[in-house]
Amino acid sequence: MIHLSDTLILLRGGGDIATGVAHRLHAAGFTVMVLELAQPLCVRRAVSFAEAVYTGHVTVEGVTARLAPDAMMGMAYAVMGEVPVVVDERGVSISQLTPPIVVDARLAKHRLDTQITHARLVLGLGPGFTTGVDCHAVIETNRGHNLGRVYWSGGAEADTGVPEPVGGLAGQRVLRAPRDGLFRARMAIGDAVKAGDVLALVNGEPLLAQFDGVLRGILHDGLTVTAGLKVGDLDPRGERARCFTISDKARAVGGGVLEAIFAGMRYWRKELPPEIRDRGLP
């Protein structure tokens, strides 16, 4: 009998999409560890395991992620039923733990340092990955007909550079730093806002709400930002509960990751599903 808890999955990135993936993997019974930056730039912090880097621990929909000083201590946290978060930008933990599965969920939209040799099964989320080159399969992250689809050849849809619309609004809902400087939040996630409200300051320059809504996400206070960086997310639908629950998109992407993992496990058991036959899985 295969015990999923014996299967370690290293997830590079702990933002809101990555957290949706980690949450589904954890719920399915896998052991999950998140690798993050020393200063994550997550906006939807209320539903991001990366927030544990700042607060020590964070709970998202009943699952607790805890900051671990290193990968070995992280494994101890995992045994206790938590999701360990390790500050490891370069992915050193991959060679230390030799996990069977690595998921690059950093959503950088361009090729980073993940390699197809990092694990028996390497998955990439969104554009920037090519199957057979830097990963075994790619999961679609673009909203639409293919969201969550698993590609065993080629790659995901190209990045459009245009934010996805929410409540009929696209670019206006994404808050970006007006200049380089120190970021100071003036409102909290879940707050109701009116057009013209000051949401944050960047080196004293105010960042104003462009419409009424609820603040779904905002960057961690006190970080140094660059002009144009995404620092917040305003939701025109005004439903506060959505600020604190995993999105439909994150869950759909998580479903695609689960599909790819179980397909890979079937391959290893010599059941060879046609969609991954001869795709080079070790």
C-alpha positions as a Python dict, from the first residue, in 0.01 Angstrom:
ca = {
    (1, 'M'): (0, 0, 0),
    (2, 'I'): (129, 347, -90),
    (3, 'H'): (106, 604, 188),
    (4, 'L'): (89, 951, 33),
    (5, 'S'): (239, 1098, 350),
    (6, 'D'): (562, 917, 261),
    (7, 'T'): (582, 1125, -58),
    (8, 'L'): (754, 1460, -7),
    (9, 'I'): (664, 1744, -244),
    (10, 'L'): (882, 2054, -245),
    (11, 'L'): (693, 2361, -360),
    (12, 'R'): (903, 2655, -471),
    (13, 'G'): (697, 2962, -384),
    (14, 'G'): (432, 3030, -123),
    (15, 'G'): (206, 3294, -279),
    (16, 'D'): (-171, 3265, -308),
    (17, 'I'): (-170, 3031, -611),
    (18, 'A'): (110, 2820, -463),
    (19, 'T'): (-80, 2806, -134),
    (20, 'G'): (-392, 2681, -312),
    (21, 'V'): (-177, 2404, -460),
    (22, 'A'): (-10, 2323, -128),
    (23, 'H'): (-347, 2318, 49),
    (24, 'R'): (-490, 2063, -196),
    (25, 'L'): (-179, 1846, -180),
    (26, 'H'): (-186, 1855, 200),
    (27, 'A'): (-557, 1770, 203),
    (28, 'A'): (-488, 1474, -28),
    (29, 'G'): (-237, 1339, 225),
    (30, 'F'): (100, 1437, 77),
    (31, 'T'): (384, 1580, 282),
    (32, 'V'): (444, 1933, 153),
    (33, 'M'): (728, 2178, 215),
    (34, 'V'): (737, 2536, 82),
    (35, 'L'): (1061, 2712, -16),
    (36, 'E'): (1048, 3092, -7),
    (37, 'L'): (1243, 3416, -29),
    (38, 'A'): (1374, 3601, 274),
    (39, 'Q'): (1132, 3885, 189),
    (40, 'P'): (836, 3750, -8),
    (41, 'L'): (641, 4004, -212),
    (42, 'C'): (301, 3838, -180),
    (43, 'V'): (2, 4069, -203),
    (44, 'R'): (-276, 3827, -105),
    (45, 'R'): (-101, 3761, 226),
    (46, 'A'): (-411, 3639, 411),
    (47, 'V'): (-413, 3328, 190),
    (48, 'S'): (-38, 3287, 136),
    (49, 'F'): (180, 3044, 330),
    (50, 'A'): (470, 3281, 251),
    (51, 'E'): (335, 3509, 524),
    (52, 'A'): (487, 3266, 775),
    (53, 'V'): (827, 3416, 685),
    (54, 'Y'): (715, 3740, 854),
    (55, 'T'): (483, 3613, 1127),
    (56, 'G'): (633, 3274, 1217),
    (57, 'H'): (316, 3087, 1129),
    (58, 'V'): (-6, 3140, 935),
    (59, 'T'): (-325, 2936, 904),
    (60, 'V'): (-518, 2927, 577),
    (61, 'E'): (-851, 2744, 575),
    (62, 'G'): (-754, 2520, 864),
    (63, 'V'): (-401, 2434, 748),
    (64, 'T'): (-108, 2587, 939),
    (65, 'A'): (221, 2675, 774),
    (66, 'R'): (516, 2732, 1006),
    (67, 'L'): (854, 2892, 942),
    (68, 'A'): (1134, 2639, 988),
    (69, 'P'): (1500, 2732, 1041),
    (70, 'D'): (1610, 2464, 794),
    (71, 'A'): (1479, 2174, 586),
    (72, 'M'): (1545, 1907, 848),
    (73, 'M'): (1348, 2092, 1115),
    (74, 'G'): (1084, 2150, 850),
    (75, 'M'): (1042, 1775, 814),
    (76, 'A'): (972, 1758, 1188),
    (77, 'Y'): (696, 2018, 1148),
    (78, 'A'): (554, 1818, 858),
    (79, 'V'): (530, 1509, 1079),
    (80, 'M'): (311, 1718, 1313),
    (81, 'G'): (68, 1783, 1028),
    (82, 'E'): (185, 2133, 937),
    (83, 'V'): (328, 2277, 615),
    (84, 'P'): (686, 2390, 682),
    (85, 'V'): (813, 2706, 514),
    (86, 'V'): (1190, 2729, 465),
    (87, 'V'): (1373, 3040, 345),
    (88, 'D'): (1566, 2891, 53),
    (89, 'E'): (1581, 3108, -258),
    (90, 'R'): (1836, 2889, -440),
    (91, 'G'): (1660, 2560, -373),
    (92, 'V'): (1942, 2406, -170),
    (93, 'S'): (1685, 2193, 12),
    (94, 'I'): (1621, 2001, -310),
    (95, 'S'): (1964, 1838, -304),
    (96, 'Q'): (1947, 1795, 74),
    (97, 'L'): (1614, 1611, 77),
    (98, 'T'): (1607, 1459, -276),
    (99, 'P'): (1225, 1471, -299),
    (100, 'P'): (1049, 1265, -568),
    (101, 'I'): (842, 1567, -673),
    (102, 'V'): (927, 1936, -716),
    (103, 'V'): (668, 2197, -815),
    (104, 'D'): (786, 2542, -926),
    (105, 'A'): (498, 2768, -825),
    (106, 'R'): (681, 3101, -829),
    (107, 'L'): (483, 3224, -1132),
    (108, 'A'): (777, 3425, -1260),
    (109, 'K'): (647, 3395, -1620),
    (110, 'H'): (1003, 3340, -1740),
    (111, 'R'): (1255, 3062, -1700),
    (112, 'L'): (1428, 3048, -1362),
    (113, 'D'): (1665, 2790, -1216),
    (114, 'T'): (1437, 2486, -1186),
    (115, 'Q'): (1578, 2186, -1370),
    (116, 'I'): (1415, 1871, -1496),
    (117, 'T'): (1679, 1670, -1308),
    (118, 'H'): (1573, 1807, -969),
    (119, 'A'): (1328, 1520, -908),
    (120, 'R'): (1158, 1219, -1064),
    (121, 'L'): (867, 1451, -1143),
    (122, 'V'): (917, 1825, -1192),
    (123, 'L'): (613, 2045, -1258),
    (124, 'G'): (602, 2413, -1361),
    (125, 'L'): (309, 2649, -1318),
    (126, 'G'): (229, 2888, -1600),
    (127, 'P'): (439, 3035, -1882),
    (128, 'G'): (817, 3021, -1876),
    (129, 'F'): (848, 2641, -1865),
    (130, 'T'): (898, 2395, -2150),
    (131, 'T'): (819, 2028, -2103),
    (132, 'G'): (1113, 1801, -2160),
    (133, 'V'): (1355, 2090, -2105),
    (134, 'D'): (1314, 2224, -1752),
    (135, 'C'): (1016, 2019, -1630),
    (136, 'H'): (813, 1709, -1712),
    (137, 'A'): (475, 1883, -1726),
    (138, 'V'): (330, 2234, -1715),
    (139, 'I'): (5, 2341, -1551),
    (140, 'E'): (-201, 2618, -1715),
    (141, 'T'): (-255, 2923, -1491),
    (142, 'N'): (-435, 3153, -1734),
    (143, 'R'): (-807, 3190, -1666),
    (144, 'G'): (-1031, 3049, -1932),
    (145, 'H'): (-1107, 2718, -2094),
    (146, 'N'): (-764, 2565, -2019),
    (147, 'L'): (-717, 2677, -1659),
    (148, 'G'): (-565, 2387, -1464),
    (149, 'R'): (-494, 2182, -1777),
    (150, 'V'): (-184, 1959, -1767),
    (151, 'Y'): (50, 1983, -2065),
    (152, 'W'): (284, 1688, -2120),
    (153, 'S'): (429, 1859, -2425),
    (154, 'G'): (489, 2224, -2512),
    (155, 'G'): (403, 2484, -2250),
    (156, 'A'): (136, 2710, -2107),
    (157, 'E'): (-34, 3002, -2280),
    (158, 'A'): (185, 3312, -2315),
    (159, 'D'): (162, 3587, -2056),
    (160, 'T'): (-58, 3869, -2187),
    (161, 'G'): (72, 4126, -1941),
    (162, 'V'): (-288, 4229, -1870),
    (163, 'P'): (-436, 4150, -1525),
    (164, 'E'): (-736, 3921, -1524),
    (165, 'P'): (-1066, 4110, -1482),
    (166, 'V'): (-1253, 4083, -1153),
    (167, 'G'): (-1600, 4226, -1132),
    (168, 'G'): (-1552, 4373, -1479),
    (169, 'L'): (-1234, 4559, -1384),
    (170, 'A'): (-884, 4454, -1489),
    (171, 'G'): (-588, 4691, -1474),
    (172, 'Q'): (-763, 4933, -1237),
    (173, 'R'): (-788, 4677, -958),
    (174, 'V'): (-414, 4608, -943),
    (175, 'L'): (-232, 4860, -727),
    (176, 'R'): (123, 4944, -829),
    (177, 'A'): (394, 5145, -660),
    (178, 'P'): (404, 5499, -805),
    (179, 'R'): (777, 5530, -736),
    (180, 'D'): (1075, 5361, -572),
    (181, 'G'): (1086, 5377, -195),
    (182, 'L'): (959, 5256, 141),
    (183, 'F'): (611, 5103, 135),
    (184, 'R'): (373, 5190, 417),
    (185, 'A'): (27, 5033, 422),
    (186, 'R'): (-253, 5253, 548),
    (187, 'M'): (-535, 4999, 526),
    (188, 'A'): (-562, 4628, 604),
    (189, 'I'): (-672, 4329, 400),
    (190, 'G'): (-1050, 4298, 421),
    (191, 'D'): (-1112, 4670, 475),
    (192, 'A'): (-1396, 4832, 280),
    (193, 'V'): (-1266, 5128, 79),
    (194, 'K'): (-1410, 5416, -118),
    (195, 'A'): (-1272, 5575, -431),
    (196, 'G'): (-1009, 5826, -329),
    (197, 'D'): (-912, 5655, -2),
    (198, 'V'): (-539, 5643, 70),
    (199, 'L'): (-445, 5276, 71),
    (200, 'A'): (-69, 5313, 115),
    (201, 'L'): (225, 5549, 90),
    (202, 'V'): (547, 5500, -105),
    (203, 'N'): (810, 5742, 22),
    (204, 'G'): (522, 5962, 130),
    (205, 'E'): (343, 5956, -207),
    (206, 'P'): (-15, 5833, -163),
    (207, 'L'): (-162, 5538, -349),
    (208, 'L'): (-534, 5600, -394),
    (209, 'A'): (-826, 5365, -449),
    (210, 'Q'): (-970, 5412, -798),
    (211, 'F'): (-1314, 5269, -711),
    (212, 'D'): (-1522, 5137, -422),
    (213, 'G'): (-1453, 4784, -309),
    (214, 'V'): (-1268, 4573, -56),
    (215, 'L'): (-892, 4548, -17),
    (216, 'R'): (-823, 4186, -113),
    (217, 'G'): (-447, 4210, -79),
    (218, 'I'): (-170, 4450, 12),
    (219, 'L'): (205, 4416, 40),
    (220, 'H'): (368, 4363, 378),
    (221, 'D'): (433, 4694, 552),
    (222, 'G'): (787, 4831, 562),
    (223, 'L'): (928, 4673, 245),
    (224, 'T'): (1133, 4864, -10),
    (225, 'V'): (959, 4863, -348),
    (226, 'T'): (1035, 4972, -702),
    (227, 'A'): (814, 5180, -931),
    (228, 'G'): (552, 4966, -1104),
    (229, 'L'): (570, 4675, -858),
    (230, 'K'): (235, 4521, -771),
    (231, 'V'): (164, 4621, -412),
    (232, 'G'): (-210, 4565, -372),
    (233, 'D'): (-532, 4419, -509),
    (234, 'L'): (-869, 4592, -485),
    (235, 'D'): (-1182, 4380, -539),
    (236, 'P'): (-1488, 4568, -670),
    (237, 'R'): (-1725, 4289, -566),
    (238, 'G'): (-1694, 4399, -203),
    (239, 'E'): (-1724, 4051, -52),
    (240, 'R'): (-1490, 4052, 249),
    (241, 'A'): (-1493, 3673, 296),
    (242, 'R'): (-1317, 3626, -39),
    (243, 'C'): (-1011, 3801, 101),
    (244, 'F'): (-954, 3515, 344),
    (245, 'T'): (-1032, 3207, 137),
    (246, 'I'): (-842, 3032, -143),
    (247, 'S'): (-957, 3143, -487),
    (248, 'D'): (-1125, 2928, -750),
    (249, 'K'): (-820, 2982, -972),
    (250, 'A'): (-576, 2855, -709),
    (251, 'R'): (-791, 2548, -648),
    (252, 'A'): (-816, 2477, -1022),
    (253, 'V'): (-439, 2498, -1061),
    (254, 'G'): (-403, 2276, -756),
    (255, 'G'): (-630, 2022, -922),
    (256, 'G'): (-405, 2020, -1227),
    (257, 'V'): (-101, 1959, -1007),
    (258, 'L'): (-278, 1668, -836),
    (259, 'E'): (-368, 1519, -1175),
    (260, 'A'): (-8, 1541, -1294),
    (261, 'I'): (127, 1389, -974),
    (262, 'F'): (-111, 1093, -978),
    (263, 'A'): (-38, 1040, -1347),
    (264, 'G'): (331, 1032, -1265),
    (265, 'M'): (275, 783, -985),
    (266, 'R'): (82, 559, -1224),
    (267, 'Y'): (378, 579, -1460),
    (268, 'W'): (613, 471, -1183),
    (269, 'R'): (384, 176, -1111),
    (270, 'K'): (414, 81, -1482),
    (271, 'E'): (51, 159, -1555),
    (272, 'L'): (165, 401, -1824),
    (273, 'P'): (-127, 633, -1902),
    (274, 'P'): (-115, 728, -2272),
    (275, 'E'): (-85, 1102, -2211),
    (276, 'I'): (256, 1062, -2044),
    (277, 'R'): (386, 751, -2217),
    (278, 'D'): (733, 815, -2365),
    (279, 'R'): (752, 1163, -2210),
    (280, 'G'): (1084, 1090, -2042),
    (281, 'L'): (975, 1048, -1682),
    (282, 'P'): (1250, 871, -1484),
}
